[in-house]
Amino acid sequence: MSNQETDGKKLRYIIASNVKRLRLTMGLSQEELAYICGYHRTYIGSVERSERNITLSTLESLSNALNVSPSHLLEIKHD
């Protein structure tokens, strides 16, 4: 596996963790977040499991729905 592939997986994991943490903090179900973003519930689930390599448009939609900046979803959080 190349360094680019490894870095991509790490970034997907960071986004997945942040989306799930923020969604739960807001008290939203996957279905509710999906509705706000205009996506299907199963898509949100796959993002939260870091199975999706999301686009910048999706990052923007998620950040808007979660009331944070797109860069916030890319930050490593140490809880």
KEKE-3310 file (N, C-alpha, C; in steps of 0.2 Angstrom, whole numbers, plus 5000, padded with zeros to 4 digits):
npx = (5004:5003:5010:5001:4989:4988:4987:4976:4966:4968:4963:4950:4946:4947:4938:4926:4925:4924:4912:4903:4904:4900:4887:4881:4883:4875:4863:4857:4850:4857:4848:4841:4852:4855:4844:4844:4856:4852:4855:4855:4851:4859:4870:4876:4879:4889:4899:4902:4908:4920:4920:4918:4925:4923:4917:4922:4911:4902:4908:4907:4892:4890:4897:4890:4877:4881:4885:4898:4914:4921:4935:4935:4930:4941:4950:4961:4954:4956:4950)
npy = (4994:5011:5027:5037:5030:5026:5038:5043:5034:5037:5050:5049:5041:5051:5061:5053:5050:5063:5067:5058:5060:5073:5073:5064:5072:5083:5076:5070:5057:5046:5046:5058:5067:5064:5068:5082:5085:5080:5067:5049:5038:5027:5031:5041:5032:5024:5034:5037:5025:5026:5022:5028:5039:5054:5069:5086:5094:5086:5086:5099:5100:5091:5098:5110:5106:5101:5112:5117:5122:5117:5113:5110:5097:5090:5090:5082:5075:5074:5066)
npz = (5000:4996:5002:4999:4998:5011:5018:5013:5018:5032:5032:5028:5039:5050:5046:5046:5060:5065:5060:5065:5079:5080:5075:5084:5096:5093:5094:5083:5072:5060:5050:5051:5050:5037:5030:5032:5024:5012:5008:5007:5021:5022:5015:5024:5034:5028:5026:5040:5043:5037:5024:5012:5000:5001:4991:4989:4989:4996:5008:5011:5012:5023:5033:5034:5038:5051:5057:5057:5051:5035:5037:5050:5051:5046:5056:5068:5082:5099:5111)
capx = (5000:5007:5009:4995:4983:4987:4985:4968:4962:4968:4959:4943:4944:4946:4931:4921:4925:4921:4905:4899:4905:4896:4880:4879:4883:4869:4857:4854:4851:4860:4843:4840:4858:4855:4838:4847:4861:4849:4858:4851:4854:4865:4876:4879:4882:4895:4904:4904:4912:4925:4920:4917:4930:4919:4919:4922:4904:4899:4912:4903:4886:4891:4899:4884:4872:4884:4886:4905:4918:4924:4941:4934:4929:4947:4955:4961:4951:4959:4944)
capy = (5000:5017:5032:5041:5026:5026:5045:5044:5031:5041:5056:5046:5040:5057:5064:5048:5051:5069:5067:5054:5063:5079:5071:5062:5078:5087:5072:5068:5051:5046:5047:5065:5070:5062:5072:5089:5085:5078:5061:5043:5036:5022:5035:5044:5027:5022:5040:5036:5019:5028:5018:5033:5044:5059:5074:5092:5096:5082:5089:5106:5098:5089:5104:5115:5102:5100:5119:5118:5124:5110:5112:5107:5090:5087:5091:5077:5077:5070:5066)
capz = (5000:4995:5007:4997:5000:5019:5020:5011:5023:5038:5032:5029:5046:5054:5044:5049:5067:5067:5058:5070:5085:5080:5074:5091:5100:5091:5095:5077:5070:5054:5045:5052:5046:5029:5027:5031:5019:5006:5006:5010:5028:5021:5013:5030:5038:5025:5028:5046:5043:5033:5018:5006:4998:4999:4987:4993:4989:5002:5014:5013:5014:5030:5038:5034:5042:5057:5059:5058:5045:5032:5040:5057:5049:5044:5061:5072:5089:5105:5117)
cpx = (5004:5005:5002:4989:4982:4985:4978:4964:4962:4963:4952:4941:4943:4940:4926:4920:4922:4914:4901:4899:4900:4889:4877:4878:4876:4862:4853:4855:4854:4854:4841:4846:4857:4849:4841:4851:4858:4852:4853:4855:4860:4871:4880:4882:4889:4901:4906:4908:4918:4926:4919:4923:4925:4922:4919:4915:4900:4902:4908:4896:4886:4892:4894:4879:4874:4886:4893:4908:4920:4930:4940:4933:4935:4952:4955:4959:4954:4954:4947)
cpy = (5006:5022:5036:5037:5026:5033:5046:5040:5034:5047:5054:5044:5046:5060:5060:5049:5057:5070:5064:5057:5069:5078:5069:5068:5082:5083:5070:5060:5051:5048:5055:5069:5070:5067:5079:5090:5084:5071:5055:5041:5032:5025:5038:5038:5025:5028:5039:5030:5020:5024:5022:5038:5050:5065:5081:5095:5092:5084:5095:5105:5096:5094:5109:5112:5102:5107:5120:5120:5117:5108:5108:5099:5086:5087:5084:5079:5072:5071:5063)
cpz = (5000:5001:5006:4999:5008:5021:5019:5016:5030:5038:5032:5036:5051:5052:5047:5056:5069:5065:5063:5076:5085:5079:5081:5096:5099:5092:5089:5075:5063:5049:5045:5048:5039:5026:5027:5026:5012:5003:5009:5016:5027:5019:5019:5034:5035:5026:5035:5048:5039:5026:5011:5006:4996:4995:4992:4994:4995:5008:5016:5015:5022:5035:5039:5039:5049:5060:5061:5051:5042:5035:5047:5056:5048:5050:5065:5079:5094:5111:5123)
residu = (MET:SER:ASN:GLN:GLU:THR:ASP:GLY:LYS:LYS:LEU:ARG:TYR:ILE:ILE:ALA:SER:ASN:VAL:LYS:ARG:LEU:ARG:LEU:THR:MET:GLY:LEU:SER:GLN:GLU:GLU:LEU:ALA:TYR:ILE:CYS:GLY:TYR:HIS:ARG:THR:TYR:ILE:GLY:SER:VAL:GLU:ARG:SER:GLU:ARG:ASN:ILE:THR:LEU:SER:THR:LEU:GLU:SER:LEU:SER:ASN:ALA:LEU:ASN:VAL:SER:PRO:SER:HIS:LEU:LEU:GLU:ILE:LYS:HIS:ASP)
# end
